[in-house]
């Protein structure tokens, strides 16, 4: 890997995309998600707006609209694409998971789930999991049928993920990471960890590792830990990342060589070398106002681009050069 760039190269003439419909509402960005083919980026705002954008140009493609009888101010907490990219799932404060047609923006169905905070599709797209108050639930996506509840958490579940082979589920609360057998619902093992609050649970693309923030809430002591999913053994600690905000992500690059999250102190995007734990690159815009601080990150499926989001802007960065490709402002 090349030496880290602490000051990414930015084009002063970089065009800013401003979606007209919601440009003046100043609603904070809640979450971002890449489509499986990397061509589209889904963005949710706290006022209930969900939009689908061209990942290269920032052009708005589709808006997802709630039915007339539903409030216009449903706070969206999480988005997830189905593996085939044809369905987008959203979870919000109205205790509902909604499945949407990505091309038309029409709602397919809704699943009732109390206090749903996080969601994830299975690798085959046939099921979806949700994390809520002390439990994880599994649903069929074609019918909405509730298949199974995974009980065993003592606190609110704020992170869920399928292992890429679809055989294991990981879920995290404020103290532990639980690993579950999908087919039986049995608890495989519990990894005891002082998990820092945040949307911060991720399997590596091969499924051999799981990453989660760990710390006691003091800025300097938070780090990212990697565990072996088969043994539960801690492999490595990576310092220089933070999870002091509930929406903060941790993400692996598709080749598992890099991990992205938010840097300590200034909320810039940091790319860390997974094998050495050293800084690879740091990405930060020119504006230093708190409302532009980065809180969410996502790798494109090809690993060439990082999408990062603050309160009102989405930055698309070139991973290899640190170049800011596109800025979408709300």
C-alpha positions in Angstrom: 0.0 0.0 0.0 1.1 3.5 -0.7 1.9 6.1 2.0 -1.1 7.8 3.6 -2.3 11.2 2.3 -3.2 13.4 5.2 -4.5 16.2 2.8 -6.7 14.8 0.0 -6.5 16.5 -3.3 -9.7 18.4 -4.0 -10.8 20.1 -7.2 -11.8 23.7 -6.3 -14.3 23.6 -9.2 -15.9 20.4 -8.0 -19.6 20.7 -8.8 -22.1 20.4 -6.0 -25.4 18.6 -6.6 -28.3 20.0 -4.7 -31.6 18.0 -4.9 -34.2 20.7 -5.6 -37.2 19.2 -3.8 -35.5 19.1 -0.4 -32.7 21.6 -0.7 -34.3 24.1 1.7 -35.6 21.8 4.4 -32.2 21.4 6.0 -33.0 17.9 7.4 -30.0 16.0 8.6 -28.8 12.9 6.7 -29.6 9.8 8.6 -27.9 7.0 6.6 -26.4 6.1 3.2 -26.2 2.8 1.4 -24.6 1.7 -1.9 -26.5 -0.6 -4.3 -24.9 -4.0 -4.8 -23.6 -3.0 -8.3 -22.2 0.3 -7.0 -24.1 2.4 -9.6 -26.6 3.9 -7.1 -26.5 5.5 -3.7 -29.6 5.6 -1.4 -29.8 8.5 1.1 -32.3 9.0 3.9 -33.0 12.2 5.7 -34.5 12.6 9.2 -37.7 14.1 7.8 -38.6 10.7 6.2 -37.3 11.5 2.7 -35.5 8.7 0.9 -33.8 9.3 -2.4 -31.9 7.2 -4.9 -28.9 8.8 -6.7 -26.6 8.1 -9.5 -23.3 7.2 -7.7 -21.1 8.9 -10.3 -23.0 12.1 -11.1 -25.1 12.6 -8.0 -28.3 12.9 -10.1 -31.5 12.0 -8.3 -33.1 9.0 -9.8 -36.1 8.0 -7.6 -37.9 9.3 -4.5 -39.6 6.9 -2.2 -42.8 8.3 -0.9 -45.0 7.2 2.0 -48.7 6.7 1.6 -51.0 9.7 2.3 -52.3 8.3 5.5 -48.7 8.1 6.9 -46.9 11.0 8.4 -44.4 12.9 6.3 -42.0 13.1 9.3 -41.0 9.5 9.8 -37.4 9.5 10.9 -35.5 6.9 8.9 -32.7 5.1 10.9 -31.4 2.5 8.5 -31.4 1.5 4.8 -30.4 -1.9 3.2 -30.4 -3.1 -0.4 -31.4 -6.6 -1.3 -28.5 -8.5 -3.0 -30.1 -8.2 -6.4 -30.6 -4.5 -6.0 -34.3 -4.6 -6.8 -35.5 -3.9 -3.3 -34.6 -1.2 -0.8 -35.5 -1.7 2.9 -35.9 1.1 5.3 -36.4 1.1 9.1 -37.8 4.1 11.0 -39.2 5.4 14.3 -42.7 4.2 13.4 -41.7 0.7 14.3 -41.9 -0.5 10.7 -39.6 -2.0 8.1 -40.7 -1.0 4.6 -39.7 -2.7 1.4 -39.6 -0.6 -1.7 -39.2 -1.2 -5.5 -35.9 0.5 -6.3 -36.9 1.5 -9.8 -40.4 2.8 -9.2 -40.2 4.0 -5.6 -43.4 2.1 -4.8 -43.8 0.4 -1.4 -44.0 -3.4 -1.7 -44.9 -4.2 1.9 -44.4 -3.2 5.5 -43.3 -5.3 8.5 -44.2 -4.3 12.0 -41.3 -4.5 14.4 -41.2 -2.7 17.7 -38.3 -0.1 18.1 -36.4 -1.4 15.1 -33.0 0.2 15.0 -31.0 -1.8 12.4 -31.7 -4.2 9.5 -29.8 -6.4 7.1 -30.7 -8.6 4.2 -29.5 -12.2 4.0 -27.1 -13.0 1.2 -29.8 -14.7 -0.9 -32.3 -11.9 -0.3 -35.0 -14.3 1.0 -34.9 -13.0 4.6 -34.2 -9.8 6.5 -33.2 -9.4 10.1 -33.9 -6.5 12.5 -32.5 -5.4 15.8 -34.6 -3.7 18.4 -35.1 -3.8 22.2 -33.2 -6.8 23.5 -34.0 -9.1 20.5 -33.3 -9.9 16.9 -36.1 -10.9 14.5 -36.0 -12.8 11.2 -38.6 -12.2 8.5 -39.3 -13.6 5.0 -39.1 -10.8 2.4 -41.6 -12.3 -0.1 -44.5 -12.6 2.4 -43.4 -10.6 5.4 -43.9 -13.6 7.6 -42.0 -13.6 11.0 -39.8 -16.7 11.0 -37.9 -16.5 14.3 -36.9 -14.4 17.2 -33.3 -14.6 18.6 -33.5 -13.9 22.4 -30.5 -13.4 24.5 -29.6 -9.7 24.7 -29.9 -7.7 27.9 -29.8 -4.3 26.2 -30.9 -2.5 23.1 -29.6 -4.2 19.9 -28.0 -1.5 17.7 -26.0 -3.6 15.2 -27.0 -6.7 13.1 -25.3 -8.4 10.2 -25.4 -11.6 8.2 -22.1 -13.5 7.6 -21.6 -13.6 3.8 -22.3 -17.3 3.6 -25.7 -16.7 5.2 -25.2 -19.3 7.9 -24.5 -16.9 10.8 -26.0 -13.7 12.2 -24.1 -11.3 14.5 -25.9 -8.8 16.7 -24.5 -6.4 19.2 -25.7 -4.5 22.3 -23.9 -2.3 24.8 -21.9 -5.2 26.3 -21.8 -8.2 24.0 -21.7 -9.5 20.4 -23.9 -12.6 19.9 -23.3 -15.0 17.1 -26.3 -17.1 16.0 -27.0 -20.1 13.9 -29.5 -18.9 11.3 -31.1 -22.3 10.6 -31.8 -23.2 14.2 -31.9 -19.9 16.0 -29.4 -21.2 18.6 -26.7 -19.0 20.1 -23.3 -20.2 18.9 -21.2 -18.0 21.2 -21.1 -14.6 23.0 -18.2 -12.3 22.6 -17.9 -10.2 25.7 -16.9 -6.7 24.8 -17.5 -3.2 26.1 -19.1 -2.2 22.8 -19.2 1.5 22.1 -22.7 2.7 21.2 -23.2 3.1 17.4 -24.1 1.5 14.1 -20.7 -0.2 14.2 -20.9 -4.0 13.4 -19.5 -5.5 10.2 -18.4 -8.9 8.9 -15.4 -8.9 6.6 -16.2 -9.9 3.0 -14.8 -13.4 3.5 -16.7 -13.8 6.8 -13.6 -14.8 8.8 -13.6 -11.6 10.8 -16.1 -9.4 12.5 -15.4 -5.8 13.5 -17.0 -3.6 16.1 -16.1 -0.5 18.1 -15.0 -1.2 21.6 -14.4 1.3 24.4 -15.7 2.9 27.6 -17.1 6.1 26.1 -14.0 8.2 26.6 -12.7 9.5 23.3 -9.1 8.4 23.6 -9.9 4.8 24.7 -12.2 3.8 21.8 -10.8 1.4 19.2 -12.0 -1.1 16.6 -11.5 -4.7 17.5 -11.4 -7.7 15.1 -12.6 -11.1 16.2 -12.4 -14.5 14.5 -16.0 -15.5 13.8 -15.2 -19.3 14.2 -13.4 -19.1 17.6 -14.5 -15.8 19.0 -10.9 -14.9 19.6 -9.8 -11.2 19.4 -7.3 -10.9 16.6 -6.4 -7.3 16.6 -7.2 -3.8 17.9 -7.0 -0.8 15.5 -6.8 2.6 17.1 -7.6 6.0 15.6 -11.3 5.6 15.1 -14.3 6.8 17.1 -17.9 5.8 17.7 -19.3 8.6 19.8 -22.3 9.2 17.6 -25.2 6.7 17.2 -24.9 6.7 13.4 -21.2 6.0 13.1 -20.2 3.1 10.7 -17.3 0.8 10.4 -16.8 -0.8 6.9 -14.4 -3.2 5.3 -13.1 -2.7 1.7 -14.1 -5.6 -0.6 -10.6 -6.9 -0.6 -10.4 -6.8 3.3 -7.2 -4.7 3.2 -8.7 -1.5 4.5 -11.2 -0.5 7.1 -13.0 2.8 7.0 -14.6 4.8 9.8 -14.4 8.2 11.5 -11.1 9.6 12.9 -10.7 10.7 16.5 -11.1 14.4 17.2 -12.2 15.9 13.9 -14.7 13.4 12.4 -12.7 13.0 9.2 -12.8 9.7 7.3 -9.9 7.5 8.1 -8.8 4.4 6.1 -6.8 2.0 8.2 -4.6 -0.9 7.0 -6.4 -4.0 8.5 -3.2 -6.1 8.7 -0.9 -3.5 10.3 -3.5 -1.3 12.1 -1.7 1.8 10.6 -3.3 4.8 8.9 -3.5 4.4 5.1 -5.3 7.7 4.3 -7.3 10.5 5.9 -10.1 12.2 4.0 -11.5 15.6 5.1 -13.3 18.4 3.4 -12.2 22.0 3.6 -15.1 23.2 5.8 -14.5 22.8 9.5 -18.0 23.7 10.8 -19.5 20.9 13.0 -22.5 20.5 10.7 -20.2 19.2 8.0 -18.4 16.7 10.2 -18.5 13.1 8.8 -20.6 10.6 10.6 -21.3 7.7 8.2 -19.1 5.8 5.7 -19.7 3.1 3.0 -17.4 1.5 0.5 -18.6 1.1 -3.1 -18.7 -2.6 -4.1 -15.6 -2.3 -6.3 -13.7 -0.7 -3.4 -12.7 2.3 -5.5 -14.9 4.9 -3.8 -15.8 5.8 -0.3 -19.1 7.6 0.4 -19.2 9.6 3.5 -22.0 11.6 5.0 -22.3 14.4 7.5 -25.4 16.2 8.6 -26.1 17.8 5.2 -23.6 16.6 2.7 -22.5 13.4 1.0 -18.9 13.2 -0.2 -17.7 10.6 -2.8 -14.0 10.0 -2.5 -11.5 8.2 -4.7 -9.9 5.6 -2.4 -6.6 5.4 -4.2 -5.9 9.1 -4.6 -7.9 10.8 -1.9 -9.6 12.9 -4.6 -13.1 14.3 -3.9 -15.1 13.1 -6.9 -18.6 14.5 -6.0 -20.4 16.5 -3.3 -24.2 16.1 -2.8 -25.6 18.8 -0.5 -29.0 18.9 1.2 
